[in-house]
Structure formats: structure tokens, C-alpha cells
Amino acid sequence: MNRDGKKVEMFQVGPCQDAYQFGILIGKRFSKLIKTRLATDLILHNQLLPFANNTLQSQSLLQTLFDNNQRKFPRYWDELLGTAAGSAVPLLHILLINFRKEILAFIPKEGAKSSSADTLDDCSDVLVVGESMAIAAHNEDANVALVGHTYLIKGILPDGMFFVGYTYAGELPSCAFGFNSHGLAFTLDSVPPAEDEVVAGGIGRNFISRDILEATCIEDAISRIRSSEISVGHCYNLIETSTRRILNVETASRKRDSVFEVGEPPFFHANMYLHLQINQVHDENSISRQKRAAALPKNSKEDFLSLLGDADDRKYPIYMTGPLLHTLCTAVIDLDEQTLSIIEGNPKKRDVSHVFSIKRCHGDHPNAI
């Protein structure tokens, strides 16, 4: 929900002559949101920009990071160039927020002006594929500065295929969740690898998730994830309606990954590695949410929504309302109904703002959602 109480806006883009034009249109449409997001982003101003301006320390890292991602994903790079031009904001600012995780890992902690600004995002997912229901429910949690600075992008490609991605202002669709006309959907959870597990100059998480939006099936999505040398870790919940499957994929640098197929027992994932063996940062917030989720009933869709709306733990609630982190919305993907619903506000109240059909439609009807 935006600050003025209006539901998150969806903007249809495409087909376009090229990726740069695609970005231009998004940048122009959401110029105000992008500018206000950049103006109020403490992580950008207190950490990313000071680091980027310290050329001795940062030049090599940033140049390698930018070069490798432009080479791997030239179309998505051009989208960012267009977004910067269309919104009339500095390109460096757009690049820094899109690569924030890949850069923050290399900023000396004592150099940060505000330690509280380190907290970027936390998300919670509860997943199940059983006889009676197959559901993925996801809380999209982010820094409170992102409240009111998100939008939905419906991108139509030249071949008629389309995707819908929940998008942070100025970033590639989508670092949160999305789906496409091949019947493939995903939600994302950040995970915290230890410092020695992060590789400088690798592929950015935003670029990989943007690529998954164009995947043709769940196997293609895994292939796209594995083809990239990710810089920091990430967790992907891949959902395919046509085969009624949900895969939880945990990744780390040096092309390490672990794939867990969700089945009858409900599976809760916060912001910690659960099955990929890797050194990770001890995250009390995630540990607390995991323990709380384990104690709550998970027998129905209503139970899932109640779990994601739970705020009984005042220090580390599953549903967050500040002061630092805020649950922006909840996405509910029902594989049997083949729908993705977005709930704004506490999911217990079920205030659904959008419902999308995610049936596989072979790109024949780009407006049929």
C-alpha cells in the first residue's frame, strides 16, 4: 500500500523496439517515485555513495561488477540505462541500488554512518504441495523507506510472452516476486552468507531474478540460476502451476546450490540457509521467525495467512510494521486455482488488491491476466 492509501499501481510496458526503450518508459512513468526513493534511501547516501566516491577502494570492484553484469545480461543492463534516463536520475544511483547487496558486503562495517541502515530486507515464505492444497505464501519485507516506493510492471516481449513483477522503484523487475505467461512464478528470500563466502564482481541477484521472469519452465529457471556466478547468496522459491511443483533453491557463490522439492509437510523459509551447507551469518531475526512458524498451525490457506500475519513476538515479528523493517505486502500463489493474489495490509484481514491468473497461455493473449 502506498503512503496515500492507494493500492500498488500496475504499469503495462511493451512490446518495445529494444530494452533501452522498455526502461525509458518505466523511468518516465515512475520518475517521481524513483526520485523520492533515491532521496530517502539511507543505505544509498550513508554507505553506497561514499564507498563509490572512494575511488581507491571501490573503483576496481565496481568496474568488475558492472562489466561482468553488462556482458552477461546486456538487455537488462540497457533496461537500467533507460530507467535512469527516463526518470532523469544519475545512472550511478540506479546501479548502486540494484547492486546494493553485492557492494555492501565489501564496505568496511566501521565506515558505515548508520548501522541501522544495514537492514535491507527480510522475507518469510510458507510453502506446501499436498493432496488437498498447493500454495506458496510470501511476505515481502523491506526497509521502511521502501513503503510507497513499489509498483507492478507488466512487461510484454516482442514474441507475445509477458511477465508481471513486483518492483522496487528504480530497480529491475523483480527482486521480490513475479510470474510469467509460461505459468512459472517465483518468490525470493535473501540469505546471509559469511563474508568469506562472498565473491567480488559476480552476477547481481537483481539480474538473475530478472532473467527468471523470462524462463519457460521450472527446469529453465534452475538452468538460468546455475548459469550465473552469483556474488552473494540468494534463495529462490520456484513455482510451476502446470506441473504443480514448488522448488526451494538456495544458492551461494562459486556456483553452489541446493534444491529442495516442497511436499506435504509445510515448509517455512525465512532469511537463513536451511539445506545448503555454507558458513552463514547468525541471524536472530530469522531464527526467531523459524521457531515461531514451527509452533503455529499450517493446515489450511487461512492458517498460512494467519502465520504470515503473526506479530506476537514484538522484537522479531513475522508480520513487520517498523520501525526498521516493514511488510510491504503478501503474495499468495495457489497452484490449483492458478492465481497470484496480492494482499496489502496484514494478511489475516485478507484485503486483496490484485488477483492474477497464472495459467500457461503460450504467449497468444498478452492481455489475458
C-alpha positions in Angstrom: 0.0 0.0 0.0 1.3 3.4 -0.9 1.6 6.1 1.8 -1.6 7.8 0.4 -3.6 4.6 0.9 -3.8 3.7 -2.8 -3.0 0.2 -3.9 0.2 -0.5 -5.7 0.0 0.5 -9.3 0.5 -1.7 -12.3 2.0 -0.3 -15.5 2.0 -2.2 -18.8 5.1 -1.9 -21.0 5.8 -3.2 -24.4 6.3 -4.7 -26.8 9.2 -2.3 -27.3 11.8 -1.9 -30.0 14.6 -2.6 -27.5 15.4 -3.0 -23.8 16.5 0.6 -23.5 13.1 1.9 -24.6 11.5 -0.6 -22.2 13.5 1.1 -19.4 12.8 4.6 -20.6 9.0 4.1 -20.4 9.3 2.7 -16.8 11.6 5.5 -15.8 9.3 8.2 -17.2 6.1 6.7 -15.7 7.6 6.3 -12.2 10.1 9.2 -12.2 8.6 10.8 -9.1 8.6 7.5 -7.1 12.2 6.7 -8.2 13.4 10.2 -7.2 11.8 10.2 -3.8 13.1 6.6 -3.1 16.6 7.7 -4.0 16.3 10.9 -1.9 15.2 9.0 1.2 17.4 5.9 0.9 19.8 6.0 3.8 21.8 3.0 2.6 22.4 4.8 -0.7 23.5 8.0 0.9 25.3 6.7 4.0 27.1 3.7 2.6 26.9 3.1 -1.2 27.6 6.6 -2.5 30.5 7.3 0.0 32.0 4.0 -1.0 31.6 4.6 -4.7 33.3 8.0 -4.4 36.2 6.5 -2.6 37.9 5.6 -5.9 41.0 3.9 -4.4 38.8 1.4 -2.6 35.9 1.0 -4.9 36.9 1.5 -8.5 38.1 -2.0 -9.2 35.2 -3.7 -7.5 32.5 -1.5 -9.2 34.1 -1.7 -12.6 34.4 -5.5 -12.5 30.8 -5.8 -11.2 29.4 -3.5 -13.9 31.4 -5.1 -16.7 30.6 -8.7 -15.8 26.8 -8.0 -15.5 26.7 -5.9 -18.7 28.5 -8.7 -20.5 26.2 -11.5 -19.1 22.9 -9.6 -19.4 23.2 -6.8 -22.0 19.4 -6.4 -22.4 18.8 -6.0 -18.7 21.7 -3.6 -18.4 20.1 -1.5 -21.2 16.9 -1.6 -19.2 18.7 0.1 -16.3 20.2 2.7 -18.6 16.8 3.5 -19.9 15.3 3.6 -16.4 17.9 6.2 -15.3 17.4 8.3 -18.5 13.6 8.1 -18.3 13.5 9.1 -14.6 16.2 11.8 -15.0 18.3 10.5 -12.1 22.0 9.7 -12.1 22.9 6.4 -13.6 25.3 5.6 -10.8 22.5 5.9 -8.2 20.4 3.4 -10.2 23.3 1.0 -10.5 24.2 1.2 -6.8 20.7 0.4 -5.6 20.5 -2.5 -8.0 23.8 -3.9 -6.8 23.4 -2.9 -3.1 23.9 -6.4 -1.7 26.9 -7.1 -4.0 28.5 -3.9 -2.8 27.6 -3.7 0.9 29.5 -7.0 1.5 32.7 -5.1 0.7 32.1 -1.9 2.6 34.0 -1.9 6.0 31.5 -2.0 8.7 33.2 0.7 10.8 32.8 3.0 7.8 29.0 2.9 7.8 27.5 6.1 9.2 24.3 4.3 10.3 24.4 0.7 11.4 20.6 0.6 11.5 20.6 1.2 7.8 22.3 -2.1 7.2 19.0 -3.9 7.3 17.8 -4.1 3.8 15.2 -6.8 3.6 13.7 -9.8 5.3 11.1 -12.1 3.9 9.0 -15.1 5.1 7.6 -17.9 2.9 5.4 -20.8 3.8 5.0 -23.5 1.1 3.2 -26.7 0.7 2.3 -29.2 -2.1 -0.2 -31.7 -0.7 -3.2 -33.6 -1.9 -5.7 -31.0 -0.7 -3.7 -27.8 -1.5 -0.6 -26.5 -3.2 0.2 -23.0 -2.0 3.2 -20.6 -1.8 2.6 -17.6 0.5 5.2 -14.9 0.8 5.7 -11.8 3.0 7.6 -9.1 1.1 9.6 -7.3 3.8 11.9 -4.4 3.2 13.4 -1.3 4.8 10.6 1.1 5.9 11.9 3.6 3.3 10.5 1.4 0.6 6.9 1.8 1.8 5.1 3.6 -1.0 8.0 3.1 -3.4 7.0 0.0 -5.3 5.0 -0.8 -8.4 4.0 -3.7 -10.6 5.5 -4.0 -14.1 3.7 -6.0 -16.7 6.2 -6.4 -19.5 5.2 -7.7 -22.9 8.0 -9.1 -25.0 8.1 -8.9 -28.8 7.1 -12.6 -29.1 4.0 -12.0 -27.1 5.2 -13.6 -23.9 4.6 -11.5 -20.8 5.6 -11.3 -17.2 4.4 -9.4 -14.1 6.9 -8.4 -11.5 6.6 -6.6 -8.1 9.2 -3.9 -8.4 11.2 -1.6 -6.1 11.4 1.9 -7.6 14.4 2.2 -9.8 15.3 -1.5 -9.7 14.9 -4.3 -12.3 11.7 -6.3 -12.0 11.7 -8.2 -9.7 13.7 -8.5 -6.5 10.5 -9.7 -4.8 8.1 -11.9 -6.7 6.6 -12.3 -10.1 5.2 -14.7 -12.7 5.0 -15.1 -16.5 2.7 -16.4 -19.2 4.5 -19.8 -19.2 2.8 -20.5 -15.8 6.0 -20.0 -13.9 6.1 -17.9 -10.7 8.7 -17.2 -8.0 9.2 -15.6 -4.7 12.6 -14.6 -3.3 14.3 -14.7 0.2 17.6 -13.1 1.0 20.1 -15.2 2.8 23.3 -14.1 4.7 26.5 -15.9 3.7 29.5 -15.2 5.8 32.0 -12.7 4.4 34.4 -15.3 3.2 31.6 -16.9 1.1 31.1 -13.7 -1.0 32.9 -13.3 -4.3 33.6 -9.8 -5.6 32.4 -8.8 -9.0 29.9 -11.7 -9.5 26.5 -11.5 -11.1 23.9 -9.5 -9.2 20.8 -11.0 -7.7 18.6 -8.5 -9.4 19.9 -9.5 -12.8 19.3 -13.2 -12.1 15.7 -12.7 -10.9 15.0 -10.5 -13.9 16.2 -13.4 -16.1 13.9 -15.9 -14.3 10.9 -13.7 -15.3 11.6 -14.9 -18.9 12.1 -18.6 -18.0 9.9 -21.1 -20.0 9.6 -23.7 -17.3 10.9 -24.7 -13.8 13.9 -26.5 -15.3 14.8 -23.5 -17.4 14.6 -21.3 -14.3 17.1 -23.5 -12.5 19.3 -23.5 -15.5 19.3 -19.7 -15.6 20.2 -19.6 -11.9 23.0 -22.1 -12.3 24.5 -20.4 -15.4 25.3 -17.3 -13.3 28.3 -16.9 -11.0 26.4 -15.2 -8.2 28.3 -12.8 -6.0 26.3 -13.3 -2.8 23.8 -15.9 -1.7 20.1 -16.0 -2.5 17.0 -18.2 -2.1 14.5 -18.8 -4.9 11.1 -20.4 -4.5 10.2 -21.6 -8.0 6.5 -22.4 -8.6 5.1 -24.1 -11.7 1.3 -24.4 -12.0 1.2 -26.8 -14.9 3.2 -29.5 -13.0 2.0 -28.5 -9.5 5.6 -28.2 -8.2 7.4 -25.9 -5.8 11.2 -26.0 -5.6 13.2 -24.1 -2.9 16.6 -23.3 -4.4 19.4 -22.0 -2.1 22.4 -20.6 -3.8 25.9 -19.3 -3.0 28.9 -18.0 -4.8 31.2 -20.4 -6.8 28.1 -21.9 -8.4 26.9 -23.8 -5.3 23.3 -24.6 -4.9 20.9 -27.0 -3.2 17.4 -27.8 -4.5 14.6 -28.9 -2.1 11.3 -30.1 -3.5 8.4 -29.0 -1.3 5.9 -31.7 -0.5 3.1 -32.5 2.0 4.8 -31.1 5.2 4.5 -27.3 5.1 7.9 -25.7 4.6 8.7 -22.3 6.2 11.7 -20.3 4.9 12.9 -17.0 6.4 16.4 -15.5 5.8 18.8 -18.3 6.6 20.2 -21.3 4.7 18.3 -24.4 5.6 19.7 -27.1 3.3 22.8 -25.7 1.5 25.8 -26.3 3.7 27.6 -22.9 3.9 29.0 -20.6 6.5 26.3 -18.0 7.2 25.8 -15.0 9.5 23.9 -15.8 12.7 20.5 -14.1 12.2 18.5 -13.9 15.4 15.5 -12.4 13.5 15.3 -15.4 11.1 15.9 -17.9 13.9 13.1 -16.4 15.9 10.7 -16.4 13.0 11.6 -20.1 12.1 10.8 -21.1 15.7 7.5 -19.2 15.8 6.4 -20.6 12.5 7.1 -24.1 13.7 4.7 -23.6 16.6 1.8 -22.3 14.6 -0.8 -24.4 12.7 -0.3 -24.8 9.0 -3.3 -26.9 7.9 -5.1 -24.5 5.5 -4.7 -21.4 3.5 -6.3 -19.5 6.4 -3.6 -20.9 8.7 -0.9 -19.7 6.2 -2.3 -16.2 6.2 -2.6 -16.1 10.0 1.1 -17.3 10.2 2.3 -14.6 7.9 0.2 -12.0 9.8 1.6 -13.1 13.2 3.1 -10.3 15.3 3.1 -11.9 18.7 6.9 -11.6 19.0 7.3 -7.9 19.5 11.0 -7.9 18.8 11.1 -10.3 15.8 7.5 -10.5 14.4 6.7 -12.4 11.2 4.5 -9.6 10.1 6.5 -6.4 10.4 5.4 -2.8 10.8 8.6 -1.0 11.6 10.5 0.9 12.9 13.1 -0.5 10.6 11.5 -3.3 8.6 8.0 -3.2 7.1 5.9 -5.9 5.4 5.1 -4.2 2.1 2.5 -6.9 1.0 1.8 -10.6 1.0 1.7 -12.6 -2.2 -0.4 -15.8 -2.3 0.1 -18.2 -5.1 -2.5 -21.0 -5.4 -1.3 -23.7 -7.8 -4.7 -25.4 -8.0 -6.6 -22.1 -8.7 -3.6 -21.0 -10.8 -3.8 -17.5 -9.3 -1.4 -15.0 -7.7 -3.1 -12.7 -5.2 -1.6 -9.6 -3.6 -2.7 -8.7 -0.1 -1.9 -5.2 1.2 -2.0 -4.9 5.0 -2.0 -7.7 7.5 -2.8 -10.9 5.5 -5.1 -12.0 8.4 -7.5 -9.3 7.1 -7.3 -10.7 3.5 -7.6 -7.3 1.9 -6.8 -8.5 -1.6 -5.7 -5.7 -4.0 -4.9 -7.7 -7.1 -5.6 -11.2 -8.4 -3.8 -12.5 -11.5 -4.4 -15.7 -13.5 -1.1 -17.5 -14.0 -2.2 -20.2 -16.4 0.2 -21.1 -19.1 -1.1 -19.2 -22.2 1.7 -19.7 -24.7 2.0 -16.0 -25.3 -1.1 -15.9 -27.5 -3.0 -13.5 -25.4 -0.7 -11.0 -23.7 -3.6 -9.1 -22.1 -5.3 -12.1 -20.5 -4.4 -11.7 -16.9 
